[in-house]
Amino acid sequence: MTKSIANVVKSAEINTLESQGKALHNAWKRIVRAEKKQIVDFDLPLGKLMMSLAAEAGGNINKDRLQDCNIHNIPKQRRSEAKQLAELWDNLQDYLPRFTSTSAMLKAYKADNKPVEEPKAEQVADETTEGKTSDVGQTETQPKAKRMSADDVAESVLDMLDANGITLAQFEASFASLAAILKDEDTNKKAVA
């Protein structure tokens, strides 16, 4: 009879939202505490066992030896992470309060202790740049120029003639011969079509 009364009292306490929240909070604390204990109570001893087995075998642990120790059913990744945890245990003490997962803790540790690489820009500065053309600021495609009028083209041609020391008479003769060739090509195209 007392059991049924206790159950009624528990369900009566959980009827308010606040009491439901408090019950969930307590349950969450138990879960987190259990997960943190999992690192110390399971992964660390597993890692120490893996280190001992590796030392015994001289490196790779034989599958039969894992079966003898009854740890062959534990996933390989879990065993590997546990071994890393045991190897780095002294360095991971600061990370322990922040993490409930061994893999997340190892990942954070590796990210924090990643060797700093020199930027490639400094390595390029060491090389000599004499005789090399710079690609800085150059693009594969040329930007499209704005459309020019006939007068603008004529002015540009005159500027080029002056810059290259070509007389207007020389240019007229060259231009007339090129224009005649272009006219012949246009006539041939029209005749074929």
CNS distance restraints for C-alpha pairs under 8 A (distance, minus, plus):
assign (resid   1 and name CA) (resid   5 and name CA) 6.56 0.50 0.50
assign (resid   2 and name CA) (resid   6 and name CA) 6.17 0.50 0.50
assign (resid   3 and name CA) (resid   7 and name CA) 6.28 0.50 0.50
assign (resid   4 and name CA) (resid   8 and name CA) 6.27 0.50 0.50
assign (resid   5 and name CA) (resid   9 and name CA) 6.23 0.50 0.50
assign (resid   6 and name CA) (resid  10 and name CA) 6.22 0.50 0.50
assign (resid   7 and name CA) (resid  11 and name CA) 6.23 0.50 0.50
assign (resid   8 and name CA) (resid  12 and name CA) 6.05 0.50 0.50
assign (resid   9 and name CA) (resid  13 and name CA) 6.22 0.50 0.50
assign (resid  10 and name CA) (resid  14 and name CA) 6.49 0.50 0.50
assign (resid  11 and name CA) (resid  15 and name CA) 6.58 0.50 0.50
assign (resid  13 and name CA) (resid  19 and name CA) 6.46 0.50 0.50
assign (resid  14 and name CA) (resid  19 and name CA) 5.21 0.50 0.50
assign (resid  14 and name CA) (resid  20 and name CA) 5.09 0.50 0.50
assign (resid  14 and name CA) (resid  23 and name CA) 7.65 0.50 0.50
assign (resid  15 and name CA) (resid  19 and name CA) 7.02 0.50 0.50
assign (resid  15 and name CA) (resid  20 and name CA) 6.95 0.50 0.50
assign (resid  16 and name CA) (resid  20 and name CA) 6.25 0.50 0.50
assign (resid  17 and name CA) (resid  21 and name CA) 6.08 0.50 0.50
assign (resid  18 and name CA) (resid  22 and name CA) 6.17 0.50 0.50
assign (resid  19 and name CA) (resid  23 and name CA) 6.15 0.50 0.50
assign (resid  20 and name CA) (resid  24 and name CA) 6.22 0.50 0.50
assign (resid  21 and name CA) (resid  25 and name CA) 6.04 0.50 0.50
assign (resid  22 and name CA) (resid  26 and name CA) 6.22 0.50 0.50
assign (resid  23 and name CA) (resid  27 and name CA) 6.20 0.50 0.50
assign (resid  24 and name CA) (resid  28 and name CA) 6.03 0.50 0.50
assign (resid  25 and name CA) (resid  29 and name CA) 6.22 0.50 0.50
assign (resid  26 and name CA) (resid  30 and name CA) 6.36 0.50 0.50
assign (resid  27 and name CA) (resid  31 and name CA) 6.31 0.50 0.50
assign (resid  28 and name CA) (resid  32 and name CA) 6.15 0.50 0.50
assign (resid  29 and name CA) (resid  33 and name CA) 5.99 0.50 0.50
assign (resid  30 and name CA) (resid  34 and name CA) 6.04 0.50 0.50
assign (resid  31 and name CA) (resid  35 and name CA) 6.15 0.50 0.50
assign (resid  32 and name CA) (resid  36 and name CA) 6.16 0.50 0.50
assign (resid  32 and name CA) (resid 100 and name CA) 7.15 0.50 0.50
assign (resid  33 and name CA) (resid  37 and name CA) 6.11 0.50 0.50
assign (resid  34 and name CA) (resid  38 and name CA) 6.12 0.50 0.50
assign (resid  35 and name CA) (resid  39 and name CA) 7.04 0.50 0.50
assign (resid  35 and name CA) (resid 100 and name CA) 5.43 0.50 0.50
assign (resid  35 and name CA) (resid 101 and name CA) 7.37 0.50 0.50
assign (resid  36 and name CA) (resid  40 and name CA) 7.08 0.50 0.50
assign (resid  36 and name CA) (resid  96 and name CA) 7.95 0.50 0.50
assign (resid  36 and name CA) (resid  97 and name CA) 7.97 0.50 0.50
assign (resid  36 and name CA) (resid  99 and name CA) 7.33 0.50 0.50
assign (resid  36 and name CA) (resid 100 and name CA) 4.84 0.50 0.50
assign (resid  36 and name CA) (resid 101 and name CA) 7.61 0.50 0.50
assign (resid  37 and name CA) (resid  41 and name CA) 5.49 0.50 0.50
assign (resid  37 and name CA) (resid  42 and name CA) 7.72 0.50 0.50
assign (resid  38 and name CA) (resid  42 and name CA) 5.19 0.50 0.50
assign (resid  38 and name CA) (resid  43 and name CA) 6.54 0.50 0.50
assign (resid  38 and name CA) (resid 100 and name CA) 7.92 0.50 0.50
assign (resid  39 and name CA) (resid  43 and name CA) 4.90 0.50 0.50
assign (resid  39 and name CA) (resid  44 and name CA) 6.15 0.50 0.50
assign (resid  39 and name CA) (resid 100 and name CA) 7.17 0.50 0.50
assign (resid  39 and name CA) (resid 101 and name CA) 7.13 0.50 0.50
assign (resid  39 and name CA) (resid 102 and name CA) 6.32 0.50 0.50
assign (resid  40 and name CA) (resid  44 and name CA) 5.34 0.50 0.50
assign (resid  40 and name CA) (resid  45 and name CA) 7.48 0.50 0.50
assign (resid  41 and name CA) (resid  45 and name CA) 6.72 0.50 0.50
assign (resid  42 and name CA) (resid  46 and name CA) 6.09 0.50 0.50
assign (resid  43 and name CA) (resid  47 and name CA) 5.98 0.50 0.50
assign (resid  43 and name CA) (resid  82 and name CA) 4.96 0.50 0.50
assign (resid  43 and name CA) (resid  85 and name CA) 7.48 0.50 0.50
assign (resid  43 and name CA) (resid 102 and name CA) 7.55 0.50 0.50
assign (resid  44 and name CA) (resid  48 and name CA) 6.22 0.50 0.50
assign (resid  44 and name CA) (resid  82 and name CA) 6.03 0.50 0.50
assign (resid  44 and name CA) (resid  83 and name CA) 7.70 0.50 0.50
assign (resid  44 and name CA) (resid  85 and name CA) 6.44 0.50 0.50
assign (resid  44 and name CA) (resid  86 and name CA) 5.56 0.50 0.50
assign (resid  45 and name CA) (resid  49 and name CA) 6.15 0.50 0.50
assign (resid  45 and name CA) (resid  86 and name CA) 7.80 0.50 0.50
assign (resid  46 and name CA) (resid  50 and name CA) 6.12 0.50 0.50
assign (resid  46 and name CA) (resid  79 and name CA) 6.97 0.50 0.50
assign (resid  46 and name CA) (resid  82 and name CA) 5.98 0.50 0.50
assign (resid  46 and name CA) (resid  83 and name CA) 7.12 0.50 0.50
assign (resid  47 and name CA) (resid  51 and name CA) 6.15 0.50 0.50
assign (resid  47 and name CA) (resid  79 and name CA) 6.77 0.50 0.50
assign (resid  47 and name CA) (resid  80 and name CA) 7.68 0.50 0.50
assign (resid  47 and name CA) (resid  81 and name CA) 7.58 0.50 0.50
assign (resid  47 and name CA) (resid  82 and name CA) 4.16 0.50 0.50
assign (resid  47 and name CA) (resid  83 and name CA) 3.74 0.50 0.50
assign (resid  47 and name CA) (resid  84 and name CA) 6.94 0.50 0.50
assign (resid  47 and name CA) (resid  85 and name CA) 6.44 0.50 0.50
assign (resid  47 and name CA) (resid  86 and name CA) 4.98 0.50 0.50
assign (resid  47 and name CA) (resid  87 and name CA) 7.74 0.50 0.50
assign (resid  48 and name CA) (resid  52 and name CA) 6.23 0.50 0.50
assign (resid  48 and name CA) (resid  82 and name CA) 7.89 0.50 0.50
assign (resid  48 and name CA) (resid  83 and name CA) 6.53 0.50 0.50
assign (resid  48 and name CA) (resid  86 and name CA) 5.64 0.50 0.50
assign (resid  49 and name CA) (resid  53 and name CA) 6.14 0.50 0.50
assign (resid  50 and name CA) (resid  54 and name CA) 6.02 0.50 0.50
assign (resid  50 and name CA) (resid  79 and name CA) 7.20 0.50 0.50
assign (resid  50 and name CA) (resid  82 and name CA) 7.84 0.50 0.50
assign (resid  50 and name CA) (resid  83 and name CA) 5.80 0.50 0.50
assign (resid  51 and name CA) (resid  55 and name CA) 6.11 0.50 0.50
assign (resid  51 and name CA) (resid  83 and name CA) 6.18 0.50 0.50
assign (resid  51 and name CA) (resid  86 and name CA) 7.73 0.50 0.50
assign (resid  51 and name CA) (resid  87 and name CA) 7.89 0.50 0.50
assign (resid  52 and name CA) (resid  56 and name CA) 6.09 0.50 0.50
assign (resid  53 and name CA) (resid  57 and name CA) 6.09 0.50 0.50
assign (resid  53 and name CA) (resid  61 and name CA) 6.43 0.50 0.50
assign (resid  54 and name CA) (resid  58 and name CA) 5.76 0.50 0.50
assign (resid  54 and name CA) (resid  59 and name CA) 4.92 0.50 0.50
assign (resid  54 and name CA) (resid  60 and name CA) 5.99 0.50 0.50
assign (resid  54 and name CA) (resid  61 and name CA) 5.60 0.50 0.50
assign (resid  55 and name CA) (resid  59 and name CA) 6.32 0.50 0.50
assign (resid  57 and name CA) (resid  61 and name CA) 5.76 0.50 0.50
assign (resid  57 and name CA) (resid  62 and name CA) 7.56 0.50 0.50
assign (resid  61 and name CA) (resid  65 and name CA) 6.79 0.50 0.50
assign (resid  61 and name CA) (resid  66 and name CA) 7.21 0.50 0.50
assign (resid  62 and name CA) (resid  66 and name CA) 6.60 0.50 0.50
assign (resid  63 and name CA) (resid  67 and name CA) 6.36 0.50 0.50
assign (resid  63 and name CA) (resid  72 and name CA) 7.23 0.50 0.50
assign (resid  64 and name CA) (resid  68 and name CA) 6.15 0.50 0.50
assign (resid  65 and name CA) (resid  69 and name CA) 6.32 0.50 0.50
assign (resid  66 and name CA) (resid  70 and name CA) 6.13 0.50 0.50
assign (resid  66 and name CA) (resid  71 and name CA) 5.45 0.50 0.50
assign (resid  66 and name CA) (resid  72 and name CA) 4.97 0.50 0.50
assign (resid  67 and name CA) (resid  71 and name CA) 6.14 0.50 0.50
assign (resid  67 and name CA) (resid  72 and name CA) 5.10 0.50 0.50
assign (resid  74 and name CA) (resid  78 and name CA) 6.78 0.50 0.50
assign (resid  74 and name CA) (resid  79 and name CA) 6.75 0.50 0.50
assign (resid  75 and name CA) (resid  79 and name CA) 6.41 0.50 0.50
assign (resid  76 and name CA) (resid  80 and name CA) 6.09 0.50 0.50
assign (resid  77 and name CA) (resid  81 and name CA) 6.09 0.50 0.50
assign (resid  78 and name CA) (resid  82 and name CA) 6.06 0.50 0.50
assign (resid  79 and name CA) (resid  83 and name CA) 6.19 0.50 0.50
assign (resid  80 and name CA) (resid  84 and name CA) 6.33 0.50 0.50
assign (resid  81 and name CA) (resid  85 and name CA) 6.06 0.50 0.50
assign (resid  81 and name CA) (resid 102 and name CA) 6.94 0.50 0.50
assign (resid  81 and name CA) (resid 103 and name CA) 6.47 0.50 0.50
assign (resid  81 and name CA) (resid 106 and name CA) 7.75 0.50 0.50
assign (resid  82 and name CA) (resid  86 and name CA) 6.26 0.50 0.50
assign (resid  82 and name CA) (resid 102 and name CA) 7.44 0.50 0.50
assign (resid  83 and name CA) (resid  87 and name CA) 6.22 0.50 0.50
assign (resid  84 and name CA) (resid  88 and name CA) 6.07 0.50 0.50
assign (resid  84 and name CA) (resid 106 and name CA) 7.88 0.50 0.50
assign (resid  85 and name CA) (resid  89 and name CA) 5.51 0.50 0.50
assign (resid  85 and name CA) (resid  92 and name CA) 7.76 0.50 0.50
assign (resid  85 and name CA) (resid 102 and name CA) 7.29 0.50 0.50
assign (resid  85 and name CA) (resid 106 and name CA) 7.21 0.50 0.50
assign (resid  88 and name CA) (resid  92 and name CA) 6.17 0.50 0.50
assign (resid  89 and name CA) (resid  93 and name CA) 6.57 0.50 0.50
assign (resid  92 and name CA) (resid  96 and name CA) 6.38 0.50 0.50
assign (resid  92 and name CA) (resid 105 and name CA) 7.94 0.50 0.50
assign (resid  92 and name CA) (resid 109 and name CA) 7.32 0.50 0.50
assign (resid  95 and name CA) (resid  99 and name CA) 6.52 0.50 0.50
assign (resid  95 and name CA) (resid 105 and name CA) 6.54 0.50 0.50
assign (resid  95 and name CA) (resid 109 and name CA) 7.64 0.50 0.50
assign (resid  96 and name CA) (resid 100 and name CA) 7.64 0.50 0.50
assign (resid  96 and name CA) (resid 105 and name CA) 7.51 0.50 0.50
assign (resid  99 and name CA) (resid 104 and name CA) 7.01 0.50 0.50
assign (resid  99 and name CA) (resid 105 and name CA) 5.80 0.50 0.50
assign (resid 100 and name CA) (resid 104 and name CA) 7.94 0.50 0.50
assign (resid 100 and name CA) (resid 105 and name CA) 7.76 0.50 0.50
assign (resid 101 and name CA) (resid 105 and name CA) 6.18 0.50 0.50
assign (resid 102 and name CA) (resid 106 and name CA) 6.14 0.50 0.50
assign (resid 103 and name CA) (resid 107 and name CA) 6.08 0.50 0.50
assign (resid 104 and name CA) (resid 108 and name CA) 6.17 0.50 0.50
assign (resid 105 and name CA) (resid 109 and name CA) 6.14 0.50 0.50
assign (resid 106 and name CA) (resid 110 and name CA) 6.10 0.50 0.50
assign (resid 107 and name CA) (resid 111 and name CA) 6.16 0.50 0.50
assign (resid 108 and name CA) (resid 112 and name CA) 6.14 0.50 0.50
assign (resid 109 and name CA) (resid 113 and name CA) 6.14 0.50 0.50
assign (resid 110 and name CA) (resid 114 and name CA) 5.75 0.50 0.50
assign (resid 118 and name CA) (resid 122 and name CA) 7.01 0.50 0.50
assign (resid 118 and name CA) (resid 123 and name CA) 7.53 0.50 0.50
assign (resid 119 and name CA) (resid 123 and name CA) 7.01 0.50 0.50
assign (resid 120 and name CA) (resid 124 and name CA) 6.29 0.50 0.50
assign (resid 121 and name CA) (resid 125 and name CA) 6.33 0.50 0.50
assign (resid 122 and name CA) (resid 126 and name CA) 6.72 0.50 0.50
assign (resid 123 and name CA) (resid 127 and name CA) 7.20 0.50 0.50
assign (resid 148 and name CA) (resid 152 and name CA) 5.78 0.50 0.50
assign (resid 148 and name CA) (resid 153 and name CA) 6.49 0.50 0.50
assign (resid 149 and name CA) (resid 153 and name CA) 6.39 0.50 0.50
assign (resid 150 and name CA) (resid 154 and name CA) 6.21 0.50 0.50
assign (resid 151 and name CA) (resid 155 and name CA) 6.21 0.50 0.50
assign (resid 152 and name CA) (resid 156 and name CA) 6.20 0.50 0.50
assign (resid 153 and name CA) (resid 157 and name CA) 6.14 0.50 0.50
assign (resid 154 and name CA) (resid 158 and name CA) 6.26 0.50 0.50
assign (resid 155 and name CA) (resid 159 and name CA) 6.24 0.50 0.50
assign (resid 156 and name CA) (resid 160 and name CA) 6.21 0.50 0.50
assign (resid 157 and name CA) (resid 161 and name CA) 6.13 0.50 0.50
assign (resid 158 and name CA) (resid 162 and name CA) 6.28 0.50 0.50
assign (resid 159 and name CA) (resid 163 and name CA) 6.16 0.50 0.50
assign (resid 160 and name CA) (resid 164 and name CA) 6.09 0.50 0.50
assign (resid 161 and name CA) (resid 165 and name CA) 5.92 0.50 0.50
assign (resid 161 and name CA) (resid 166 and name CA) 4.94 0.50 0.50
assign (resid 161 and name CA) (resid 167 and name CA) 6.74 0.50 0.50
assign (resid 161 and name CA) (resid 168 and name CA) 7.42 0.50 0.50
assign (resid 161 and name CA) (resid 171 and name CA) 7.90 0.50 0.50
assign (resid 162 and name CA) (resid 166 and name CA) 6.40 0.50 0.50
assign (resid 162 and name CA) (resid 167 and name CA) 7.78 0.50 0.50
assign (resid 166 and name CA) (resid 170 and name CA) 6.59 0.50 0.50
assign (resid 166 and name CA) (resid 171 and name CA) 6.97 0.50 0.50
assign (resid 167 and name CA) (resid 171 and name CA) 6.41 0.50 0.50
assign (resid 168 and name CA) (resid 172 and name CA) 6.12 0.50 0.50
assign (resid 169 and name CA) (resid 173 and name CA) 6.33 0.50 0.50
assign (resid 170 and name CA) (resid 174 and name CA) 6.35 0.50 0.50
assign (resid 171 and name CA) (resid 175 and name CA) 5.91 0.50 0.50
assign (resid 172 and name CA) (resid 176 and name CA) 5.95 0.50 0.50
assign (resid 173 and name CA) (resid 177 and name CA) 6.41 0.50 0.50
assign (resid 174 and name CA) (resid 178 and name CA) 6.33 0.50 0.50
assign (resid 175 and name CA) (resid 179 and name CA) 5.96 0.50 0.50
assign (resid 176 and name CA) (resid 180 and name CA) 6.16 0.50 0.50
assign (resid 177 and name CA) (resid 181 and name CA) 6.45 0.50 0.50
assign (resid 178 and name CA) (resid 182 and name CA) 6.28 0.50 0.50
assign (resid 179 and name CA) (resid 183 and name CA) 6.17 0.50 0.50
assign (resid 180 and name CA) (resid 184 and name CA) 6.28 0.50 0.50
assign (resid 181 and name CA) (resid 185 and name CA) 6.31 0.50 0.50
assign (resid 182 and name CA) (resid 186 and name CA) 6.24 0.50 0.50
assign (resid 183 and name CA) (resid 187 and name CA) 6.20 0.50 0.50
assign (resid 184 and name CA) (resid 188 and name CA) 6.20 0.50 0.50
assign (resid 185 and name CA) (resid 189 and name CA) 6.20 0.50 0.50
assign (resid 186 and name CA) (resid 190 and name CA) 6.29 0.50 0.50
assign (resid 187 and name CA) (resid 191 and name CA) 6.24 0.50 0.50
assign (resid 188 and name CA) (resid 192 and name CA) 6.27 0.50 0.50
assign (resid 189 and name CA) (resid 193 and name CA) 6.25 0.50 0.50
